Amino acid sequence: MRAIYPDRGHGRCGLTPYRGTGASFGVVAGLTIGKFAAAEGVGVETVRFYQRRGLLALPERTSGFREYSDADRWRLAFIRRARLLGFTLAEIRELLGPAEARSTDDIMRAAQAKLEAVEEQARQLALLRCKLRHLVQVCQHGDGDDCVALRLTQTDLNGKER
């Protein structure tokens, strides 16, 4: 067992848990919540949040610790990737089963549906951008009353003629 103090000419250095605990460290095969979270680049509260939402299981305690497995790491990484692709937690919950079953058809259908939703959002954002540009024009060169009232000439905010 290595000493917890730096080498002072005794040939021992480095840090070791208190005497008697070093031998039991090998029993902890999985990752504790802190190491599990850090390994996936999230905080402990994120792991707990996903557990409360039913996306991650709460492991049983062994040796006094909740130990997370490689399957748990895969699941958390999948959740994070799905979030980056814009899937909601409800959608992710539905995707986890097919993903774990390696069902590419289900994943493809979900991705196609998400793509269609994103394309619709992009159309809506393009329309909104156009209206905001028009409002900037009204404010810069038009009637001040229309500007402060957010009133656009020719069309209202729904794109309909007034």
Chimera marker file (.cmm) of the C-alpha trace (Angstrom):
<marker_set name="trace">
<marker id="1" x="0.000" y="0.000" z="0.000" r="1" g="1" b="0" radius="0.5"/>
<marker id="2" x="1.314" y="3.423" z="-0.960" r="1" g="1" b="0" radius="0.5"/>
<marker id="3" x="1.469" y="6.231" z="1.559" r="1" g="1" b="0" radius="0.5"/>
<marker id="4" x="-0.740" y="9.273" z="1.313" r="1" g="1" b="0" radius="0.5"/>
<marker id="5" x="2.272" y="11.556" z="1.751" r="1" g="1" b="0" radius="0.5"/>
<marker id="6" x="4.912" y="12.461" z="-0.808" r="1" g="1" b="0" radius="0.5"/>
<marker id="7" x="8.113" y="10.439" z="-0.901" r="1" g="1" b="0" radius="0.5"/>
<marker id="8" x="10.400" y="11.475" z="1.935" r="1" g="1" b="0" radius="0.5"/>
<marker id="9" x="13.184" y="9.081" z="1.136" r="1" g="1" b="0" radius="0.5"/>
<marker id="10" x="11.117" y="6.011" z="2.090" r="1" g="1" b="0" radius="0.5"/>
<marker id="11" x="10.474" y="4.930" z="-1.508" r="1" g="1" b="0" radius="0.5"/>
<marker id="12" x="6.710" y="5.535" z="-1.240" r="1" g="1" b="0" radius="0.5"/>
<marker id="13" x="4.695" y="8.336" z="-2.805" r="1" g="1" b="0" radius="0.5"/>
<marker id="14" x="1.261" y="9.070" z="-4.232" r="1" g="1" b="0" radius="0.5"/>
<marker id="15" x="-2.218" y="8.919" z="-2.813" r="1" g="1" b="0" radius="0.5"/>
<marker id="16" x="-4.030" y="5.862" z="-1.577" r="1" g="1" b="0" radius="0.5"/>
<marker id="17" x="-7.324" y="5.546" z="0.260" r="1" g="1" b="0" radius="0.5"/>
<marker id="18" x="-7.219" y="5.016" z="4.002" r="1" g="1" b="0" radius="0.5"/>
<marker id="19" x="-5.574" y="1.806" z="5.109" r="1" g="1" b="0" radius="0.5"/>
<marker id="20" x="-7.965" y="-1.086" z="4.681" r="1" g="1" b="0" radius="0.5"/>
<marker id="21" x="-10.084" y="0.431" z="1.894" r="1" g="1" b="0" radius="0.5"/>
<marker id="22" x="-7.616" y="-0.070" z="-0.937" r="1" g="1" b="0" radius="0.5"/>
<marker id="23" x="-8.273" y="-3.805" z="-1.047" r="1" g="1" b="0" radius="0.5"/>
<marker id="24" x="-12.030" y="-3.289" z="-1.335" r="1" g="1" b="0" radius="0.5"/>
<marker id="25" x="-11.795" y="-0.827" z="-4.269" r="1" g="1" b="0" radius="0.5"/>
<marker id="26" x="-11.594" y="-3.671" z="-6.772" r="1" g="1" b="0" radius="0.5"/>
<marker id="27" x="-15.085" y="-4.781" z="-5.732" r="1" g="1" b="0" radius="0.5"/>
<marker id="28" x="-16.612" y="-1.628" z="-7.243" r="1" g="1" b="0" radius="0.5"/>
<marker id="29" x="-16.787" y="-2.824" z="-10.854" r="1" g="1" b="0" radius="0.5"/>
<marker id="30" x="-19.217" y="-0.206" z="-12.227" r="1" g="1" b="0" radius="0.5"/>
<marker id="31" x="-19.020" y="3.540" z="-12.146" r="1" g="1" b="0" radius="0.5"/>
<marker id="32" x="-20.389" y="5.686" z="-9.346" r="1" g="1" b="0" radius="0.5"/>
<marker id="33" x="-22.795" y="8.434" z="-10.392" r="1" g="1" b="0" radius="0.5"/>
<marker id="34" x="-20.085" y="11.101" z="-10.374" r="1" g="1" b="0" radius="0.5"/>
<marker id="35" x="-17.717" y="9.095" z="-12.566" r="1" g="1" b="0" radius="0.5"/>
<marker id="36" x="-20.599" y="7.962" z="-14.767" r="1" g="1" b="0" radius="0.5"/>
<marker id="37" x="-21.749" y="11.543" z="-15.331" r="1" g="1" b="0" radius="0.5"/>
<marker id="38" x="-18.208" y="12.822" z="-15.905" r="1" g="1" b="0" radius="0.5"/>
<marker id="39" x="-17.462" y="10.030" z="-18.394" r="1" g="1" b="0" radius="0.5"/>
<marker id="40" x="-20.363" y="11.245" z="-20.541" r="1" g="1" b="0" radius="0.5"/>
<marker id="41" x="-19.693" y="14.950" z="-20.040" r="1" g="1" b="0" radius="0.5"/>
<marker id="42" x="-22.788" y="15.752" z="-17.976" r="1" g="1" b="0" radius="0.5"/>
<marker id="43" x="-23.425" y="16.694" z="-14.382" r="1" g="1" b="0" radius="0.5"/>
<marker id="44" x="-24.786" y="14.428" z="-11.692" r="1" g="1" b="0" radius="0.5"/>
<marker id="45" x="-28.054" y="16.390" z="-11.717" r="1" g="1" b="0" radius="0.5"/>
<marker id="46" x="-28.491" y="15.627" z="-15.422" r="1" g="1" b="0" radius="0.5"/>
<marker id="47" x="-28.240" y="11.905" z="-14.661" r="1" g="1" b="0" radius="0.5"/>
<marker id="48" x="-30.761" y="12.279" z="-11.849" r="1" g="1" b="0" radius="0.5"/>
<marker id="49" x="-33.069" y="14.304" z="-14.115" r="1" g="1" b="0" radius="0.5"/>
<marker id="50" x="-33.048" y="11.530" z="-16.733" r="1" g="1" b="0" radius="0.5"/>
<marker id="51" x="-33.698" y="8.982" z="-13.987" r="1" g="1" b="0" radius="0.5"/>
<marker id="52" x="-36.716" y="10.948" z="-12.747" r="1" g="1" b="0" radius="0.5"/>
<marker id="53" x="-38.025" y="11.081" z="-16.335" r="1" g="1" b="0" radius="0.5"/>
<marker id="54" x="-37.641" y="7.306" z="-16.688" r="1" g="1" b="0" radius="0.5"/>
<marker id="55" x="-34.946" y="7.513" z="-19.364" r="1" g="1" b="0" radius="0.5"/>
<marker id="56" x="-32.226" y="6.026" z="-17.166" r="1" g="1" b="0" radius="0.5"/>
<marker id="57" x="-32.714" y="3.282" z="-14.604" r="1" g="1" b="0" radius="0.5"/>
<marker id="58" x="-31.691" y="3.798" z="-11.006" r="1" g="1" b="0" radius="0.5"/>
<marker id="59" x="-29.168" y="0.999" z="-10.389" r="1" g="1" b="0" radius="0.5"/>
<marker id="60" x="-29.346" y="-1.128" z="-7.260" r="1" g="1" b="0" radius="0.5"/>
<marker id="61" x="-26.794" y="-0.456" z="-4.563" r="1" g="1" b="0" radius="0.5"/>
<marker id="62" x="-23.889" y="-2.861" z="-4.384" r="1" g="1" b="0" radius="0.5"/>
<marker id="63" x="-21.051" y="-2.385" z="-1.926" r="1" g="1" b="0" radius="0.5"/>
<marker id="64" x="-22.854" y="0.740" z="-0.740" r="1" g="1" b="0" radius="0.5"/>
<marker id="65" x="-22.726" y="2.436" z="-4.164" r="1" g="1" b="0" radius="0.5"/>
<marker id="66" x="-25.028" y="2.640" z="-7.133" r="1" g="1" b="0" radius="0.5"/>
<marker id="67" x="-22.954" y="1.244" z="-9.964" r="1" g="1" b="0" radius="0.5"/>
<marker id="68" x="-23.541" y="2.218" z="-13.572" r="1" g="1" b="0" radius="0.5"/>
<marker id="69" x="-22.755" y="-0.253" z="-16.337" r="1" g="1" b="0" radius="0.5"/>
<marker id="70" x="-21.589" y="0.017" z="-19.930" r="1" g="1" b="0" radius="0.5"/>
<marker id="71" x="-25.247" y="-0.374" z="-20.968" r="1" g="1" b="0" radius="0.5"/>
<marker id="72" x="-26.096" y="2.676" z="-18.836" r="1" g="1" b="0" radius="0.5"/>
<marker id="73" x="-23.268" y="4.615" z="-20.511" r="1" g="1" b="0" radius="0.5"/>
<marker id="74" x="-24.576" y="3.647" z="-23.954" r="1" g="1" b="0" radius="0.5"/>
<marker id="75" x="-28.085" y="4.755" z="-22.963" r="1" g="1" b="0" radius="0.5"/>
<marker id="76" x="-26.904" y="8.134" z="-21.623" r="1" g="1" b="0" radius="0.5"/>
<marker id="77" x="-24.784" y="8.730" z="-24.737" r="1" g="1" b="0" radius="0.5"/>
<marker id="78" x="-27.805" y="7.876" z="-26.914" r="1" g="1" b="0" radius="0.5"/>
<marker id="79" x="-29.977" y="10.330" z="-24.955" r="1" g="1" b="0" radius="0.5"/>
<marker id="80" x="-27.396" y="13.078" z="-25.392" r="1" g="1" b="0" radius="0.5"/>
<marker id="81" x="-27.039" y="12.449" z="-29.136" r="1" g="1" b="0" radius="0.5"/>
<marker id="82" x="-30.825" y="12.388" z="-29.559" r="1" g="1" b="0" radius="0.5"/>
<marker id="83" x="-31.131" y="15.719" z="-27.705" r="1" g="1" b="0" radius="0.5"/>
<marker id="84" x="-28.509" y="17.229" z="-30.022" r="1" g="1" b="0" radius="0.5"/>
<marker id="85" x="-30.624" y="16.079" z="-32.975" r="1" g="1" b="0" radius="0.5"/>
<marker id="86" x="-33.626" y="17.918" z="-31.556" r="1" g="1" b="0" radius="0.5"/>
<marker id="87" x="-35.631" y="14.992" z="-30.191" r="1" g="1" b="0" radius="0.5"/>
<marker id="88" x="-37.791" y="15.723" z="-27.156" r="1" g="1" b="0" radius="0.5"/>
<marker id="89" x="-37.559" y="13.603" z="-24.020" r="1" g="1" b="0" radius="0.5"/>
<marker id="90" x="-40.873" y="11.942" z="-24.922" r="1" g="1" b="0" radius="0.5"/>
<marker id="91" x="-39.541" y="11.109" z="-28.391" r="1" g="1" b="0" radius="0.5"/>
<marker id="92" x="-36.310" y="9.790" z="-26.895" r="1" g="1" b="0" radius="0.5"/>
<marker id="93" x="-38.283" y="7.560" z="-24.536" r="1" g="1" b="0" radius="0.5"/>
<marker id="94" x="-40.003" y="6.059" z="-27.598" r="1" g="1" b="0" radius="0.5"/>
<marker id="95" x="-36.690" y="5.705" z="-29.470" r="1" g="1" b="0" radius="0.5"/>
<marker id="96" x="-34.792" y="3.925" z="-26.713" r="1" g="1" b="0" radius="0.5"/>
<marker id="97" x="-36.569" y="0.596" z="-27.191" r="1" g="1" b="0" radius="0.5"/>
<marker id="98" x="-35.978" y="0.418" z="-30.958" r="1" g="1" b="0" radius="0.5"/>
<marker id="99" x="-32.400" y="1.654" z="-30.510" r="1" g="1" b="0" radius="0.5"/>
<marker id="100" x="-31.615" y="-1.021" z="-27.940" r="1" g="1" b="0" radius="0.5"/>
<marker id="101" x="-33.310" y="-3.598" z="-30.210" r="1" g="1" b="0" radius="0.5"/>
<marker id="102" x="-31.201" y="-2.278" z="-33.127" r="1" g="1" b="0" radius="0.5"/>
<marker id="103" x="-34.333" y="-1.519" z="-35.188" r="1" g="1" b="0" radius="0.5"/>
<marker id="104" x="-33.089" y="0.794" z="-37.920" r="1" g="1" b="0" radius="0.5"/>
<marker id="105" x="-36.559" y="1.071" z="-39.512" r="1" g="1" b="0" radius="0.5"/>
<marker id="106" x="-38.054" y="2.626" z="-36.370" r="1" g="1" b="0" radius="0.5"/>
<marker id="107" x="-35.125" y="5.011" z="-35.997" r="1" g="1" b="0" radius="0.5"/>
<marker id="108" x="-35.345" y="5.995" z="-39.672" r="1" g="1" b="0" radius="0.5"/>
<marker id="109" x="-39.087" y="6.744" z="-39.394" r="1" g="1" b="0" radius="0.5"/>
<marker id="110" x="-38.506" y="8.868" z="-36.293" r="1" g="1" b="0" radius="0.5"/>
<marker id="111" x="-35.641" y="10.730" z="-37.991" r="1" g="1" b="0" radius="0.5"/>
<marker id="112" x="-37.790" y="11.334" z="-41.086" r="1" g="1" b="0" radius="0.5"/>
<marker id="113" x="-40.633" y="12.706" z="-38.941" r="1" g="1" b="0" radius="0.5"/>
<marker id="114" x="-38.178" y="14.955" z="-37.065" r="1" g="1" b="0" radius="0.5"/>
<marker id="115" x="-36.701" y="16.154" z="-40.373" r="1" g="1" b="0" radius="0.5"/>
<marker id="116" x="-40.162" y="17.087" z="-41.677" r="1" g="1" b="0" radius="0.5"/>
<marker id="117" x="-40.902" y="18.975" z="-38.446" r="1" g="1" b="0" radius="0.5"/>
<marker id="118" x="-37.578" y="20.834" z="-38.674" r="1" g="1" b="0" radius="0.5"/>
<marker id="119" x="-38.243" y="21.748" z="-42.308" r="1" g="1" b="0" radius="0.5"/>
<marker id="120" x="-41.640" y="23.182" z="-41.311" r="1" g="1" b="0" radius="0.5"/>
<marker id="121" x="-39.988" y="25.145" z="-38.507" r="1" g="1" b="0" radius="0.5"/>
<marker id="122" x="-37.437" y="26.467" z="-41.006" r="1" g="1" b="0" radius="0.5"/>
<marker id="123" x="-40.276" y="27.633" z="-43.295" r="1" g="1" b="0" radius="0.5"/>
<marker id="124" x="-41.962" y="29.373" z="-40.366" r="1" g="1" b="0" radius="0.5"/>
<marker id="125" x="-38.687" y="31.001" z="-39.310" r="1" g="1" b="0" radius="0.5"/>
<marker id="126" x="-38.043" y="32.218" z="-42.877" r="1" g="1" b="0" radius="0.5"/>
<marker id="127" x="-41.492" y="33.833" z="-42.917" r="1" g="1" b="0" radius="0.5"/>
<marker id="128" x="-40.848" y="35.416" z="-39.518" r="1" g="1" b="0" radius="0.5"/>
<marker id="129" x="-37.462" y="36.715" z="-40.710" r="1" g="1" b="0" radius="0.5"/>
<marker id="130" x="-39.157" y="38.332" z="-43.688" r="1" g="1" b="0" radius="0.5"/>
<marker id="131" x="-41.752" y="40.018" z="-41.465" r="1" g="1" b="0" radius="0.5"/>
<marker id="132" x="-39.096" y="41.273" z="-39.059" r="1" g="1" b="0" radius="0.5"/>
<marker id="133" x="-37.063" y="42.724" z="-41.932" r="1" g="1" b="0" radius="0.5"/>
<marker id="134" x="-40.208" y="44.488" z="-43.099" r="1" g="1" b="0" radius="0.5"/>
<marker id="135" x="-40.762" y="45.863" z="-39.582" r="1" g="1" b="0" radius="0.5"/>
<marker id="136" x="-37.187" y="47.175" z="-39.517" r="1" g="1" b="0" radius="0.5"/>
<marker id="137" x="-37.904" y="48.949" z="-42.835" r="1" g="1" b="0" radius="0.5"/>
<marker id="138" x="-41.125" y="50.437" z="-41.403" r="1" g="1" b="0" radius="0.5"/>
<marker id="139" x="-39.246" y="51.641" z="-38.311" r="1" g="1" b="0" radius="0.5"/>
<marker id="140" x="-36.351" y="53.105" z="-40.301" r="1" g="1" b="0" radius="0.5"/>
<marker id="141" x="-38.275" y="54.719" z="-43.139" r="1" g="1" b="0" radius="0.5"/>
<marker id="142" x="-41.977" y="54.573" z="-42.350" r="1" g="1" b="0" radius="0.5"/>
<marker id="143" x="-44.489" y="55.816" z="-39.852" r="1" g="1" b="0" radius="0.5"/>
<marker id="144" x="-43.267" y="55.928" z="-36.235" r="1" g="1" b="0" radius="0.5"/>
<marker id="145" x="-46.751" y="55.018" z="-35.000" r="1" g="1" b="0" radius="0.5"/>
<marker id="146" x="-46.725" y="51.845" z="-37.108" r="1" g="1" b="0" radius="0.5"/>
<marker id="147" x="-43.260" y="51.032" z="-35.761" r="1" g="1" b="0" radius="0.5"/>
<marker id="148" x="-44.126" y="51.308" z="-32.066" r="1" g="1" b="0" radius="0.5"/>
<marker id="149" x="-47.407" y="49.443" z="-32.642" r="1" g="1" b="0" radius="0.5"/>
<marker id="150" x="-45.529" y="46.704" z="-34.544" r="1" g="1" b="0" radius="0.5"/>
<marker id="151" x="-47.966" y="47.344" z="-37.376" r="1" g="1" b="0" radius="0.5"/>
<marker id="152" x="-46.862" y="46.190" z="-40.798" r="1" g="1" b="0" radius="0.5"/>
<marker id="153" x="-48.313" y="47.801" z="-43.894" r="1" g="1" b="0" radius="0.5"/>
<marker id="154" x="-50.146" y="45.627" z="-46.403" r="1" g="1" b="0" radius="0.5"/>
<marker id="155" x="-50.075" y="42.493" z="-44.230" r="1" g="1" b="0" radius="0.5"/>
<marker id="156" x="-50.653" y="41.684" z="-40.612" r="1" g="1" b="0" radius="0.5"/>
<marker id="157" x="-48.412" y="39.341" z="-38.602" r="1" g="1" b="0" radius="0.5"/>
<marker id="158" x="-50.337" y="36.316" z="-39.925" r="1" g="1" b="0" radius="0.5"/>
<marker id="159" x="-49.426" y="37.191" z="-43.500" r="1" g="1" b="0" radius="0.5"/>
<marker id="160" x="-53.035" y="38.125" z="-44.409" r="1" g="1" b="0" radius="0.5"/>
<marker id="161" x="-54.091" y="41.303" z="-46.198" r="1" g="1" b="0" radius="0.5"/>
<marker id="162" x="-55.593" y="43.997" z="-43.974" r="1" g="1" b="0" radius="0.5"/>
<link id1="1" id2="2" r="1" g="1" b="0" radius="0.2"/>
<link id1="2" id2="3" r="1" g="1" b="0" radius="0.2"/>
<link id1="3" id2="4" r="1" g="1" b="0" radius="0.2"/>
<link id1="4" id2="5" r="1" g="1" b="0" radius="0.2"/>
<link id1="5" id2="6" r="1" g="1" b="0" radius="0.2"/>
<link id1="6" id2="7" r="1" g="1" b="0" radius="0.2"/>
<link id1="7" id2="8" r="1" g="1" b="0" radius="0.2"/>
<link id1="8" id2="9" r="1" g="1" b="0" radius="0.2"/>
<link id1="9" id2="10" r="1" g="1" b="0" radius="0.2"/>
<link id1="10" id2="11" r="1" g="1" b="0" radius="0.2"/>
<link id1="11" id2="12" r="1" g="1" b="0" radius="0.2"/>
<link id1="12" id2="13" r="1" g="1" b="0" radius="0.2"/>
<link id1="13" id2="14" r="1" g="1" b="0" radius="0.2"/>
<link id1="14" id2="15" r="1" g="1" b="0" radius="0.2"/>
<link id1="15" id2="16" r="1" g="1" b="0" radius="0.2"/>
<link id1="16" id2="17" r="1" g="1" b="0" radius="0.2"/>
<link id1="17" id2="18" r="1" g="1" b="0" radius="0.2"/>
<link id1="18" id2="19" r="1" g="1" b="0" radius="0.2"/>
<link id1="19" id2="20" r="1" g="1" b="0" radius="0.2"/>
<link id1="20" id2="21" r="1" g="1" b="0" radius="0.2"/>
<link id1="21" id2="22" r="1" g="1" b="0" radius="0.2"/>
<link id1="22" id2="23" r="1" g="1" b="0" radius="0.2"/>
<link id1="23" id2="24" r="1" g="1" b="0" radius="0.2"/>
<link id1="24" id2="25" r="1" g="1" b="0" radius="0.2"/>
<link id1="25" id2="26" r="1" g="1" b="0" radius="0.2"/>
<link id1="26" id2="27" r="1" g="1" b="0" radius="0.2"/>
<link id1="27" id2="28" r="1" g="1" b="0" radius="0.2"/>
<link id1="28" id2="29" r="1" g="1" b="0" radius="0.2"/>
<link id1="29" id2="30" r="1" g="1" b="0" radius="0.2"/>
<link id1="30" id2="31" r="1" g="1" b="0" radius="0.2"/>
<link id1="31" id2="32" r="1" g="1" b="0" radius="0.2"/>
<link id1="32" id2="33" r="1" g="1" b="0" radius="0.2"/>
<link id1="33" id2="34" r="1" g="1" b="0" radius="0.2"/>
<link id1="34" id2="35" r="1" g="1" b="0" radius="0.2"/>
<link id1="35" id2="36" r="1" g="1" b="0" radius="0.2"/>
<link id1="36" id2="37" r="1" g="1" b="0" radius="0.2"/>
<link id1="37" id2="38" r="1" g="1" b="0" radius="0.2"/>
<link id1="38" id2="39" r="1" g="1" b="0" radius="0.2"/>
<link id1="39" id2="40" r="1" g="1" b="0" radius="0.2"/>
<link id1="40" id2="41" r="1" g="1" b="0" radius="0.2"/>
<link id1="41" id2="42" r="1" g="1" b="0" radius="0.2"/>
<link id1="42" id2="43" r="1" g="1" b="0" radius="0.2"/>
<link id1="43" id2="44" r="1" g="1" b="0" radius="0.2"/>
<link id1="44" id2="45" r="1" g="1" b="0" radius="0.2"/>
<link id1="45" id2="46" r="1" g="1" b="0" radius="0.2"/>
<link id1="46" id2="47" r="1" g="1" b="0" radius="0.2"/>
<link id1="47" id2="48" r="1" g="1" b="0" radius="0.2"/>
<link id1="48" id2="49" r="1" g="1" b="0" radius="0.2"/>
<link id1="49" id2="50" r="1" g="1" b="0" radius="0.2"/>
<link id1="50" id2="51" r="1" g="1" b="0" radius="0.2"/>
<link id1="51" id2="52" r="1" g="1" b="0" radius="0.2"/>
<link id1="52" id2="53" r="1" g="1" b="0" radius="0.2"/>
<link id1="53" id2="54" r="1" g="1" b="0" radius="0.2"/>
<link id1="54" id2="55" r="1" g="1" b="0" radius="0.2"/>
<link id1="55" id2="56" r="1" g="1" b="0" radius="0.2"/>
<link id1="56" id2="57" r="1" g="1" b="0" radius="0.2"/>
<link id1="57" id2="58" r="1" g="1" b="0" radius="0.2"/>
<link id1="58" id2="59" r="1" g="1" b="0" radius="0.2"/>
<link id1="59" id2="60" r="1" g="1" b="0" radius="0.2"/>
<link id1="60" id2="61" r="1" g="1" b="0" radius="0.2"/>
<link id1="61" id2="62" r="1" g="1" b="0" radius="0.2"/>
<link id1="62" id2="63" r="1" g="1" b="0" radius="0.2"/>
<link id1="63" id2="64" r="1" g="1" b="0" radius="0.2"/>
<link id1="64" id2="65" r="1" g="1" b="0" radius="0.2"/>
<link id1="65" id2="66" r="1" g="1" b="0" radius="0.2"/>
<link id1="66" id2="67" r="1" g="1" b="0" radius="0.2"/>
<link id1="67" id2="68" r="1" g="1" b="0" radius="0.2"/>
<link id1="68" id2="69" r="1" g="1" b="0" radius="0.2"/>
<link id1="69" id2="70" r="1" g="1" b="0" radius="0.2"/>
<link id1="70" id2="71" r="1" g="1" b="0" radius="0.2"/>
<link id1="71" id2="72" r="1" g="1" b="0" radius="0.2"/>
<link id1="72" id2="73" r="1" g="1" b="0" radius="0.2"/>
<link id1="73" id2="74" r="1" g="1" b="0" radius="0.2"/>
<link id1="74" id2="75" r="1" g="1" b="0" radius="0.2"/>
<link id1="75" id2="76" r="1" g="1" b="0" radius="0.2"/>
<link id1="76" id2="77" r="1" g="1" b="0" radius="0.2"/>
<link id1="77" id2="78" r="1" g="1" b="0" radius="0.2"/>
<link id1="78" id2="79" r="1" g="1" b="0" radius="0.2"/>
<link id1="79" id2="80" r="1" g="1" b="0" radius="0.2"/>
<link id1="80" id2="81" r="1" g="1" b="0" radius="0.2"/>
<link id1="81" id2="82" r="1" g="1" b="0" radius="0.2"/>
<link id1="82" id2="83" r="1" g="1" b="0" radius="0.2"/>
<link id1="83" id2="84" r="1" g="1" b="0" radius="0.2"/>
<link id1="84" id2="85" r="1" g="1" b="0" radius="0.2"/>
<link id1="85" id2="86" r="1" g="1" b="0" radius="0.2"/>
<link id1="86" id2="87" r="1" g="1" b="0" radius="0.2"/>
<link id1="87" id2="88" r="1" g="1" b="0" radius="0.2"/>
<link id1="88" id2="89" r="1" g="1" b="0" radius="0.2"/>
<link id1="89" id2="90" r="1" g="1" b="0" radius="0.2"/>
<link id1="90" id2="91" r="1" g="1" b="0" radius="0.2"/>
<link id1="91" id2="92" r="1" g="1" b="0" radius="0.2"/>
<link id1="92" id2="93" r="1" g="1" b="0" radius="0.2"/>
<link id1="93" id2="94" r="1" g="1" b="0" radius="0.2"/>
<link id1="94" id2="95" r="1" g="1" b="0" radius="0.2"/>
<link id1="95" id2="96" r="1" g="1" b="0" radius="0.2"/>
<link id1="96" id2="97" r="1" g="1" b="0" radius="0.2"/>
<link id1="97" id2="98" r="1" g="1" b="0" radius="0.2"/>
<link id1="98" id2="99" r="1" g="1" b="0" radius="0.2"/>
<link id1="99" id2="100" r="1" g="1" b="0" radius="0.2"/>
<link id1="100" id2="101" r="1" g="1" b="0" radius="0.2"/>
<link id1="101" id2="102" r="1" g="1" b="0" radius="0.2"/>
<link id1="102" id2="103" r="1" g="1" b="0" radius="0.2"/>
<link id1="103" id2="104" r="1" g="1" b="0" radius="0.2"/>
<link id1="104" id2="105" r="1" g="1" b="0" radius="0.2"/>
<link id1="105" id2="106" r="1" g="1" b="0" radius="0.2"/>
<link id1="106" id2="107" r="1" g="1" b="0" radius="0.2"/>
<link id1="107" id2="108" r="1" g="1" b="0" radius="0.2"/>
<link id1="108" id2="109" r="1" g="1" b="0" radius="0.2"/>
<link id1="109" id2="110" r="1" g="1" b="0" radius="0.2"/>
<link id1="110" id2="111" r="1" g="1" b="0" radius="0.2"/>
<link id1="111" id2="112" r="1" g="1" b="0" radius="0.2"/>
<link id1="112" id2="113" r="1" g="1" b="0" radius="0.2"/>
<link id1="113" id2="114" r="1" g="1" b="0" radius="0.2"/>
<link id1="114" id2="115" r="1" g="1" b="0" radius="0.2"/>
<link id1="115" id2="116" r="1" g="1" b="0" radius="0.2"/>
<link id1="116" id2="117" r="1" g="1" b="0" radius="0.2"/>
<link id1="117" id2="118" r="1" g="1" b="0" radius="0.2"/>
<link id1="118" id2="119" r="1" g="1" b="0" radius="0.2"/>
<link id1="119" id2="120" r="1" g="1" b="0" radius="0.2"/>
<link id1="120" id2="121" r="1" g="1" b="0" radius="0.2"/>
<link id1="121" id2="122" r="1" g="1" b="0" radius="0.2"/>
<link id1="122" id2="123" r="1" g="1" b="0" radius="0.2"/>
<link id1="123" id2="124" r="1" g="1" b="0" radius="0.2"/>
<link id1="124" id2="125" r="1" g="1" b="0" radius="0.2"/>
<link id1="125" id2="126" r="1" g="1" b="0" radius="0.2"/>
<link id1="126" id2="127" r="1" g="1" b="0" radius="0.2"/>
<link id1="127" id2="128" r="1" g="1" b="0" radius="0.2"/>
<link id1="128" id2="129" r="1" g="1" b="0" radius="0.2"/>
<link id1="129" id2="130" r="1" g="1" b="0" radius="0.2"/>
<link id1="130" id2="131" r="1" g="1" b="0" radius="0.2"/>
<link id1="131" id2="132" r="1" g="1" b="0" radius="0.2"/>
<link id1="132" id2="133" r="1" g="1" b="0" radius="0.2"/>
<link id1="133" id2="134" r="1" g="1" b="0" radius="0.2"/>
<link id1="134" id2="135" r="1" g="1" b="0" radius="0.2"/>
<link id1="135" id2="136" r="1" g="1" b="0" radius="0.2"/>
<link id1="136" id2="137" r="1" g="1" b="0" radius="0.2"/>
<link id1="137" id2="138" r="1" g="1" b="0" radius="0.2"/>
<link id1="138" id2="139" r="1" g="1" b="0" radius="0.2"/>
<link id1="139" id2="140" r="1" g="1" b="0" radius="0.2"/>
<link id1="140" id2="141" r="1" g="1" b="0" radius="0.2"/>
<link id1="141" id2="142" r="1" g="1" b="0" radius="0.2"/>
<link id1="142" id2="143" r="1" g="1" b="0" radius="0.2"/>
<link id1="143" id2="144" r="1" g="1" b="0" radius="0.2"/>
<link id1="144" id2="145" r="1" g="1" b="0" radius="0.2"/>
<link id1="145" id2="146" r="1" g="1" b="0" radius="0.2"/>
<link id1="146" id2="147" r="1" g="1" b="0" radius="0.2"/>
<link id1="147" id2="148" r="1" g="1" b="0" radius="0.2"/>
<link id1="148" id2="149" r="1" g="1" b="0" radius="0.2"/>
<link id1="149" id2="150" r="1" g="1" b="0" radius="0.2"/>
<link id1="150" id2="151" r="1" g="1" b="0" radius="0.2"/>
<link id1="151" id2="152" r="1" g="1" b="0" radius="0.2"/>
<link id1="152" id2="153" r="1" g="1" b="0" radius="0.2"/>
<link id1="153" id2="154" r="1" g="1" b="0" radius="0.2"/>
<link id1="154" id2="155" r="1" g="1" b="0" radius="0.2"/>
<link id1="155" id2="156" r="1" g="1" b="0" radius="0.2"/>
<link id1="156" id2="157" r="1" g="1" b="0" radius="0.2"/>
<link id1="157" id2="158" r="1" g="1" b="0" radius="0.2"/>
<link id1="158" id2="159" r="1" g="1" b="0" radius="0.2"/>
<link id1="159" id2="160" r="1" g="1" b="0" radius="0.2"/>
<link id1="160" id2="161" r="1" g="1" b="0" radius="0.2"/>
<link id1="161" id2="162" r="1" g="1" b="0" radius="0.2"/>
</marker_set>
